[in-house]
Amino acid sequence: MDQSAEHQPERQETTPEPGRFMHAESAKAAEGSDRDLFGNAPKRHVDWSHRRGEPRVFILLWMIYLMGSTVLMFASMARAYSISPEIIRPAARSMLVMVVLGFSVLWALVRFSQRFDPSIRHRHVAHAIRDAMVLFVPMQAVIWPQAMPMLAGWPIEVVAAISALCFAWIMILAGVIALGSASIERNNGHEFFRVLWMLIVILIVFGAPMVAAVYPMGVEFGVDHPRVGWLLSPVTGLLEIVRDRRELGMSAKVFIEHWRLIIALLCVGMALLLIAQATEVARSKYRA
């Protein structure tokens, strides 16, 4: 019998230690801590909840909403014998109205009905701007293709005006949502203030059309004149920009008056964001 085998230590089956293939910081975490798909524990957080929540869920829901709007646009043309820009334009208008309603009403409805995360307290302006970019950037995938001849075939300047109008109104609503969120937080999330700010958003979005419906101006502008007042609402503003102007020899047209009011709306949005930021800074200094 080989004498060396007697002195050779017995091999024991060992299980891999937790954290063997993890980062050094992750291996220091407790055995029962939250881990990701690769078994790594968070380095600077208690768990991985910061990756499960905002803005990832918000982005996912918005992308689903945009895809659903696009599907409904094509579904509305299912019975058409042929496809042409004249047939697609009404469906494209309906799709864009759904998109506008998504960022003008549903955005505020979601944010005002949520419980505030402690990580976003006193930072409502930054998070409203983040939401604005999350909404605006994916929208371009459904707006700009409408300039293609196989779709709506609108001129480039019309599609650019649609995008600019949406951006201006998103900035306005970002300022309102930042102000409203700060107000709701100061009042401990009371339902009255949630409902109040939601009504303010609805009034801002639909106030001009409601006033026009109750007090009609009595003057109907032809297709060769811009209805600038329609841009005081994101919904009617969109319908004004994509208004059928075939009598002028073009599918749609943007006037200089449209651009002036879009710039004015953008300035209003920036002013609201500055007011909300100044309010946050003043309150932080007051608390200090």
N, C-alpha and C positions, 0 to 999 in steps of 0.2 A: 504494500500500500504506500502510496506516495506520501512522505512525511510533510511535504510542503502544503498538501491539501488540508492537513489538520490545523495549520496555523492560518489558513486563509479565512477571513471573516465571511460569514454567511451573507448572501445578498438578500436584501429585503425589498419587497415590492413597495414602492413609494408612489403616492399620488402627487401630481403637480401642485406645487404650492400656489395659493392664490396670488395673483400678481406676477407670476413668473415671466409671462410674456407681456407685461404691462409697463407703462412708464414708471419711473421711480416715484414720482409724486402720487400716481394712482395706486401703487402698491402699498403706500402708507395708509390708505383709507381703510376703514373698518371692513370686516368681512361681509357684513350684511348691508353695506351701502349700495346705493343705486348705481347700476353700471350700464354702459352702452352695449351695442351689438358685439363689440370686440372685447368686452370684459373690462373696459377701462372705467375707473371712477372719475368723477369731475375733479378738476384741480382747484378751481376758485369758487365753486358753488356747493351747496348742500346736496343737490341732486341734479338730474338732467331736465328739470321742468322748464328751464330757460330755453331749451331747444324744442320742447314740445308745444310751446304756446306761441305768443306773438313774436314777429308778424307772420309766422309760417302758416298758421291756420287761416288767418285773414287773407293771405295771398292765395291759398288753395281755394277758398270759397269764392273769391273774386274771379279766379280763372274759370271755375265751374260755371259761374254766372255768365261770363263772356261767351264761353262755348255754348251754353244753353241758348243765349240770344242769337248766336250765329246759326245754330241748328233750326231754331224757329223761323229765321229768315228764309232758309232754303226750303223748309217744310211748307211755308206758305205758297211756294211756287210749284208744288208737286203736281198740280193739275194743269200747269201751263203746257201747251203743245210745243212751244219754242221758247228759248231764252234769249232775251235782248235787254239792253240797258233800260228801255222804257218799261219793261216788266219788272226788272230787278229794283228800280229806284223806289217804288212804294214800299217794297219789303225792306230795303236798306234803311229807309226813313224810320220804319217801325222798329227795326233792330237798334238804331242809334238812339231812339227815344227810350228804349229799355235800358240801354247803357247809361244814358243821362239820369234816368230815375234811380239807377243803381247807386251812382256816386252822390246824387243830390239828396236822396231820402233814406235809402237803406244804410248808407254809411253812418249817418248820424243816428239812425235807429239802433244799429248794432252797438255803437260806442256809448250812447247814453243809457243803454239798458244793461251794460256790463258792470260787474264789480271791479273797482280799480285795483290793479296790481300794485303792491307797495313799491315796486321798482320804478313805476312811472309817476309816482306822486311828485307834484311840483315840477313836472317836466312835460306838461301837456302840449306845449307848443312844438317841442322837438318830435313828439310822437305823432302829432297831427300832420306835421310836414312829412314824416316817414310814411304815414298812411297815404298822403297825397301822392307821393312818388309811386307807391305800390299800386294805386289806382290808375294813375296817368300813364305810366309806361306800358303796361299790357294793353291798354285801350288802343294804342297806336296800331296794334295788329289787326284790329277790326275797322279802324277809321281809314288808314291810308290805302288799303287795297281797293277802296271804293273809287279810286281814280283810274283803275284799270278798265279798259274797254269791255272786257268780258263780264264786269260787274256793273256798278252804277254808272261808271264813265263820267264822273264829275270832274271839272277842271282842277288842276293842282291847287290853285289859289282858293278854291272852295273847300277842298279837303283840309288845307292848311288853316283856313278860318275856323272850320269845325274843331280842329285840334286846339287852336288858340282859345276859342270860346270855352271849351271844356276845361282847359288849364286855368283860365281866369276864374271860372266858377268853382273849381276845386280849391283854389287858393282862398276864395271868399268863405267857402264852407269849412276849410281847415281852420281859419281864424275863428269862426263861430263855434266850431266844435272844441277848439282849445279854450275859449272863454267859457263855454258851457260846462266842459269837464272840470275846469277849476272851480266854478261855482258849485257844481254838484259835490265835488270833494269837500269844499269848505262847509257844506251843509250835511256832511256825513251820508251822502248818497240818498237823501230823502226823495221819495217818489214824486212829490210835488214839483221839485226842481227838475227832475228828469223829464216829466211831462211838459213843464213850462218851456224848457229849451227845445224840446222836440217840436212844440207848436211854433216856436220862433223860427226854426229851420223851415217848417212847412210854409209859414207866412213869407219868409224871404224867397223861397223857391216859386211859390204860386201866387204871391201877393199881386204882382203886376197883372197877370191874366185875370184874376178875380176882379180887380178894379176895372179893367177894360170891359169885362162882361157886364158889370153892374152899371158903369157909366161909359157907354160906347162913345167914341169920339165923333162918329157920324161921317167920317171921311175914310173911304177905302182907297188905299194907294194902289196904283197899277203895278205891273211887274217891272216897270222901268223906274220905280221909286222904292227906296229902302224903307222898311217899317222898323225904324231903329228901336222904338219902344219895345218891340218883341224880344230884344236881347236882354231886357231886364229880368227875364226868367230863363234858366238854362234850357227848358223844354221848348218854349216858343221861340227862343233864340235859335235853337237848332233848326226848327221848322222854317224860320225865316231865311236862314243861310242856304238851305237846300230847297228853297221854294222853286217850283217849276217855272222856268222863264224861257220856254220854247218860243214864245212870241218875239223874243229878242234874238232868236237864232242860236241860243245856247241852253244847255240843260239847267244851269244854275249860274248865279253871278254874285260876286261880293263887291259891295260899294265901299268907297272910302269912309263913309259914315259908319259902316259896320266896324271897320278896323279901329276907328277912333273910340267907339264905345267899348270894344273889347279891351283896349289899352286902359280905358278908365276903370273898367271892372277889375282888371288885374291890379291897378293901383289901390283900389278899395280893399282887395284881398290882402295885399302886402301891408296896408295900414292896420287892418284887423289883427294880423299876426304880430306886428310891432306892438300894438296895444296889449295883446295877450302876453307877449314876452315882457314888456315893461311891468305889467301887473305881477307876473311871477317873480321878477327880480325885486320889486318893491316889497312883496310879501316875505321873500326869503331874508331880506335885510331886516324887516320888522321882527321876524322870528329870532334872528341872530341878536 
